[in-house]
């Protein structure tokens, strides 16, 4: 089972409660990030969403790469496939 930090690494898209969003900024939490540091910014059309370290901490893996945040939101991190 991956941690949410592992799943965030190199994510191009994030599915948030069934809505596909494009990743604008990702900072994988480490020992230097604090609770109010933004670690994830995503966009969906004209809408922007930001998640802090506090939002991500305590995320529970619920299966198939989906994580449930303490707020109840479900996130799934996706990477674009590259064809050669």
Phi and psi in degrees as a GROMACS rama.xvg file:
@    title "Ramachandran Plot"
@    xaxis  label "Phi"
@    yaxis  label "Psi"
@TYPE xy
-80.8211  154.67  UNK-2
-86.4558  164.802  UNK-3
-62.6078  -35.0821  UNK-4
-64.0674  -40.8554  UNK-5
-64.6523  -40.4368  UNK-6
-68.1314  -32.0602  UNK-7
-68.5384  -30.9077  UNK-8
-56.9108  123.939  UNK-9
63.3257  20.0341  UNK-10
-72.3541  129.081  UNK-11
-92.863  -28.4217  UNK-12
-137.174  155.49  UNK-13
-133.775  125.94  UNK-14
-89.7501  115.195  UNK-15
-113.054  112.362  UNK-16
47.1657  41.5899  UNK-17
86.8362  -0.146039  UNK-18
-105.426  123.61  UNK-19
-77.9753  125.139  UNK-20
-124.257  150.181  UNK-21
-94.7194  136.163  UNK-22
-73.4816  127.102  UNK-23
-104.016  -32.6391  UNK-24
-154.796  133.688  UNK-25
-135.23  128.999  UNK-26
-127.93  107.505  UNK-27
-64.5291  124.727  UNK-28
-57.8974  139.177  UNK-29
-140.386  -168.229  UNK-30
-68.4379  -11.6891  UNK-31
-96.8989  -12.1362  UNK-32
-85.2907  144.652  UNK-33
-113.417  170.746  UNK-34
-53.6711  -37.9817  UNK-35
-94.4992  6.93434  UNK-36
-72.6871  133.122  UNK-37
-74.1609  126.572  UNK-38
-114.595  -11.4472  UNK-39
-151.898  126.999  UNK-40
-126.435  133.207  UNK-41
-134.64  159.014  UNK-42
-127.487  150.753  UNK-43
-142.306  100.999  UNK-44
63.3206  -125.831  UNK-45
-88.269  -2.82453  UNK-46
-89.831  138.777  UNK-47
-122.118  140.428  UNK-48
-128.058  140.079  UNK-49
-127.433  140.819  UNK-50
-123.257  137.13  UNK-51
-96.4336  172.461  UNK-52
-57.1236  -40.612  UNK-53
-62.2658  -35.8705  UNK-54
-65.0855  -39.153  UNK-55
-82.4967  -34.3714  UNK-56
-57.4865  137.423  UNK-57
83.8826  6.57342  UNK-58
-61.5959  139.884  UNK-59
-112.023  127.991  UNK-60
-72.6533  121.667  UNK-61
-110.014  3.99845  UNK-62
117.13  152.71  UNK-63
52.0765  36.3229  UNK-64
76.7103  10.5891  UNK-65
-97.5926  136.553  UNK-66
-119.483  136.466  UNK-67
-102.244  121.908  UNK-68
-78.8585  163.837  UNK-69
-61.2926  -25.2696  UNK-70
-73.0693  -12.9835  UNK-71
100.13  -12.6551  UNK-72
-67.9957  148.639  UNK-73
-109.96  129.567  UNK-74
-120.574  140.201  UNK-75
-134.445  122.861  UNK-76
-92.9683  130.637  UNK-77
-126.376  145.425  UNK-78
-117.086  138.597  UNK-79
-65.5663  141.023  UNK-80
-81.4032  139.475  UNK-81
-110.532  123.932  UNK-82
-103.481  137.547  UNK-83
